[in-house]
């Protein structure tokens, strides 16, 4: 039996798949074939430390989290773009395992299946909408069973509190007074652990443009010479977006590493499209 060549696309930002669940998924996939491509969407090296070892070991790709002011769904649209691109640039990949958030995957699944690809899903909380379109279903016993979806495996959990014993009321706290003209400053509140969930690029217009690019890209077939005008127009629009934002000091020149990575990926998509024409 021919060994499957598998692409694994995992939205770790919207799907709470922890370290144990990922290990279980990886073992089940490698029992089917060879995972030749893997990418984690919404990855943050502080938030998803449990993935750092496998990323370093196999050289898997990551796409940083993106938070726009206006959200359309819990589906990371970059998964759609990458899956379509891979189906044409890496035809040897015959199987796609997609672990995604809440959203309509059906157009993507139709495209992959019509190209002779096998599609696999996982029992996430978002599986029901697209369940009937997958060829194979993997059930993970460990999914959502632990709280390591956002922490390092090595991070120690806080010890459980013992039941409090009844005790006499505590004495009132001692107040120390001082006479000084020096201004006093309160200690700043600690930074929330999930600070990286804030908007990476708070720009409604840019959000709309990126969604438009993704939608237009997913509708085009780069395996033939159809819709050449639309393909050329899309390439030009992406190049103008990259150029305009970079000239503003954003885009490829942004001080935000995650924003720079978004535009690097857009440039890679342009290069892939040009090579396909």
C-alpha angles and dihedrals in degrees: 000000000000113000114242120244104218134199113199116201114183127182099206092171097063102023117065099222110156132199096273092047092049092050089051091049093047092050092051093048094048088052087061098044145298123323098221097168131029132170132178117211122207090018119168119182091219096043098043103036091146089071097050094088096052091043092052093042098051102023093240119176129249134199115203123239115273122204118184125182091241116051121197100186142326090267114108101225091206088076089063092049095047095045093052091044093050093049089063103030096042106033091166088075104093101169132054124194108194122191104182143157128250112310146097109290095163098101089052093046092049090052093049095045092047087055090056096258126145115229125205130191135192129224097260123150088260100056101100100077094057102021096110093056098060123093097210133024125207118201115206115202092194099051113122089356095111138037097232094101089102104026143061119269088232094055111109118229120231113267116256114261117247117233109274117249120226109259140169115275111279116251117257112271115264113250119213118202129197136183111226138131092217114115115245122222125201118230110262116250114260117263112260113254091235096051089129089070089078121107111290093195114012098199121123093193093052090047091054092048094051092049090049091051092050093049094048093046093051091054095056126087111215094183091083141026097264123128093013092162092054092047093050091046091052092049091051093047092052092047091050090049092050092046095046095048093044092052089054090058091257127091110047090000097049118133087222109087092206092054090048089052091053091056092044087057090049090053090050090052090052091051091049092050093049091050090051094053 
